[in-house]
C-alpha cells in the first residue's frame, strides 16, 4: 500500500460495491477526519486511519433504515491500518443470533478460548 491509502480505499469501495448487490445501498458512508487532527495532508491518509483520527467506511444500519436480509441485521466495511503504509479491509456482519452468542461467550469467560 502507500501512505495515501489508495489501494486500501479502493478495496473498501470494491467490497462495498459487491455488498450493495446483495444488501442494497448503504445507509451511511463515512469519509471523515476528526477536527484538529494533524493528518490532514493527502499523504497522511493511512496515518489518520491507523491513529483512529480518520474514518472511511460504509454501514448498513437498521437504525438508519436497513432492512435485514436473511439472518444479517447490520453490516459494515471499513478501512483499517497496521502502519502508516499498510492497510486492510475489515468487514463486520451482525446476525440475529448475535445477542445469544455474546451471552454464551460472556458466560464461558476465558473457557471460550
N, C-alpha and C positions, 0 to 999 in steps of 0.2 A: 504494500500500500504506500501511501505518501502522506505527508503532513497536511495536505489539502483535503484528504478524505474522499477523493473522487471515486475510488474503487468501492469503498465501504458504502458510501451514499448510493452509488449505482446499484449495488447488490440489494440494499434495503428497498430501493424503488422497484427493482425487478421482482423481488419476492412479494412485495405489496401488490404489484400488478397481478401476479398469479393468485394471491388470496382474494382479490376483488372478483375474479372469475367465479369463485365458489361462494364467497360470503357477501358479495355486493360491495358498494363503495364504502370506504371507511367513514366513521362518524367524526373522526378528528385526525388532523395531521399537524404535527408539531415540528417546527424548524426554528428553534429559539435559542438565544444566548441570554443568560442571566444578566440583568443590569449590573454594571460595574465590573464585569469580567474583563480580565486582561487579554483574553483570547479572541479579540475581535478582528484581527487581520486574517485574510483568507488562508495564509499558511499556518494558522493556529487552530484550524478546524478540529483535527484529531486530538490536539491537546485539550480543547474545550470539552470534547466528548469524554476523554479519559478523566478529567477533573470533575465531571458531572456539572459543568457550567454551561454546557450546550446540550440540547435535546434534539434528536432527529428521529421521529417515529410516526407510525400510523397506528390508530386504535379503532377497534370495532367495539364500542362500549354500549351496554344495554341502557345505561342512564342517559345516553345521547340518542337513543332510537334504534340501536342494533337489535334485530330480531334473531333469536337463537336459530342456529342451523344444526339439526340433529342434536347431539349432546353438547356442542360448542355454544357457550353463553357469552363469551368475551374473548378477544384475542388482540395481540399487538405484535408489531415487528419494529425493531429499533436498532440503531447503530450503537455499538459498544466499542471500547478500545482497551488494549493492553499496554500500549505505549503511544507516544506522540506520532508514530509512523505505522502502527499495526492495529487494524480494526477487525471487527467481526460483526455478524448479524445475529441478533437474539430474537427468537420467535416464541411468544407465550400464548398458550391455549388454556382457557379456563373452561372446565366442563361442569355439567350439572352436578356431578358427584364430588366436586372439589371440597365442599364442607365436610362430607363424611370422611374423605381421605385425610384431610387435615386433622380431624378428630382422632382417627386411628394412629396417625404419626405422633400426635401430641401425647396420646395415652401410652404409646410404646416407648417414648423418650429415646434414650440412647440405644435401646434394643432395636429401633427401626433401622439402625445402620449395621 
